[in-house]
Each structure stands twice: as C-alpha cells, then as structure tokens.
Amino acid sequence: MKTKGLHHVTAFARDPKVNLSFYTEVLGLRLVKKTVNFDDPGTYHFYFGNETGDPGTILTFFPFQGSMKGTVGNGQAGRIDLAVPKGALPFWKKRLADFGIDVRETVLFQENVLLFQDAEELQLSITEDGESGQNTRETADIPPHYAITGTKGVTLNSYRPEATIRFLEDQFGYRKIGEDGDYVRLEIAGTIGNRLDVKINGQTRGIGGYGTIHHVAFRTTREEQQEWKKLLQESGFSASEILDRQYFTSIYFREQGGILFEMATDEPGFLVDEDLADLGTTLKLPDWLEQHRRQIEGVLPKWE
C-alpha cells in the first residue's frame, strides 16, 4: 500500500473571524465546511479548500479564542506550501503586498517561492506548479487561472529526521528527490499534496498554540484503513482506533520524529450533508452532537 499524498493539514488559530477572513478573502479559498471540533464542541472547526473540497486541497483550523501563541519546532509540521498555476506568482506577490502582508521571495529546490505568514503567524508559502490543474472557484478579484489549486506539501520538523525519512519512504512510498540546505525533499506520485520537505538540522521543541500546525493527514481508503492500522501496530506505532469524523474516518499516530500523522479516507467527502452550492453556509453537526445543537451554538464565539 501507498498513500496518495496529503488529505488535509490542520492548524491552530485564535480568532475565528480573522481566520475566516484571511483564508476566504485574502487567499480566495472556499469555506467547504463549518462544524465544530468533535473532541471539544465549544470550538469551531473550519475546512477550507477548492470549489468541491477535494482531498489534497484542504486546510482546517481549530480557532481557540484566548489561546497562546505557539512555537514552531521539533515534533511539528512547520510550513504549509500552497500551489498555484504557472505564471501566477507575480499576481500573488502583488496581492499579498496590497493586503499589507510581508512577503519574501526566495528560491527553494530551484523554484521561486513566496514566503509569508497568515494573520495569526502561521507559516505559509506559494509556489507555481504546472501539474495541479486549475481551481474552478471563482471570486470577484482572483481569476481562476491564478487561484490556489491546493496544498502542494508541508515542511516537517522532526526530532529524528533520518527515521522520519525512512518511514515515509518504506511505509508511505515517498522517494527522495533532492536536498537543499537544511532540507530533504520527498515526493510521491500525484498532482496535488504530493511533496514533503524534512528539516535535517535540529531546532527547539515545538509548542502548540495559534500559528502552529496540529497534525498532517494522509490519504487512504476505507478498504485500506484497517490494513494501515494493523501495519502501523506491527511496526511498533501506537495507532488510535478508527474514528468517525463525519466527512472521513481517521486513525492517528505519532511517527518516530514526534509529528502527529493521520490516515484519513477520501470517502464520504464534504457533500454528505450539504449540496455543492451550499457548502460551508451553515453550522453542520454530526448526529451524535445534533441533540446538543442549542447548547453548542450558545457557547460558540459570535462575531456576526
């Protein structure tokens, strides 16, 4: 078995209004699902992606109001790399600058890259990618041929980078394609969410909080998920039970470098409880929380 790459990346935020504004208005992503953290229903869980919420395009956030600023470091993913079509980088450099966002242009692995942070200091980048297609999402000020197509990859800050790389190669099917300074780049077949950069020089311990990544989810299928759980356990990893996340099922485990990974199914997807035209427009709750809707809505932050 091999994963097909990234399913989604989940990060911490602090202010739900600020988070929504940045990812929908500045980056032009679609809010494909507004729900709650199933383990903490008093907190929102936002899912952003392309028009249809395809795996590999999804960024999700837990906006914990009043939370402390996190510290990016070992045991975490550090930066989310977003893909745009060829020729779109000048558009994004100007757009981000027009919003007052500090942008640094650099070259990584012989690619021009824009480095910046979101409104709550989460590390992001934008790079051109001719293989990721075109986002059909239409906004008033972002033409489709410039729109973000999805998550190209993430940077992994591992306590044991050699072990992390070996795991990704031996278990997930990634292959090393190069090194650039402190980073080793791994890729897997696919057109989106198929790249990982592993930092090979150590740094301080990561501390969770807004501006940091909680976990990285990889794609699987329902048929293979049970096999992944068995394989992980046989390899010495402590994997969670299969958990129902309404739009996918998940297992969680920490790889040897301390980073929290998830194996998430493509099925059933975000259309299971909303039509395509209505994605993200209302608060959706799973059946086991629906009976508590009034209480949940009473404690969720208000900003409208």
Salt bridges, closest charged atoms under 4 A:
ASP39 OD2 - ARG245 NH2 3.30
GLU51 OE2 - ARG30 NH1 3.27
GLU51 OE1 - ARG137 NH1 3.37
ASP81 OD1 - ARG79 NE 2.78
ASP98 OD2 - LYS94 NZ 2.75
GLU105 OE1 - LYS93 NZ 2.90
GLU111 OE1 - ARG185 NH1 3.55
GLU111 OE1 - ARG195 NH1 3.23
ASP129 OD2 - LYS152 NZ 3.14
ASP141 OD2 - ARG95 NH1 3.06
GLU179 OE2 - LYS176 NZ 2.54
ASP182 OD2 - LYS199 NZ 3.89
ASP197 OD1 - ARG185 NE 2.72
GLU241 OE2 - LYS229 NZ 3.88
GLU262 OE1 - HIS8 NE2 3.18
GLU262 OE1 - HIS215 NE2 2.72
ASP266 OD2 - ARG219 NH2 2.56
ASP273 OD1 - LYS33 NZ 2.61
GLU274 OE1 - LYS33 NZ 2.67
GLU290 OE2 - ARG293 NE 2.54
GLU297 OE2 - ARG293 NH1 3.01
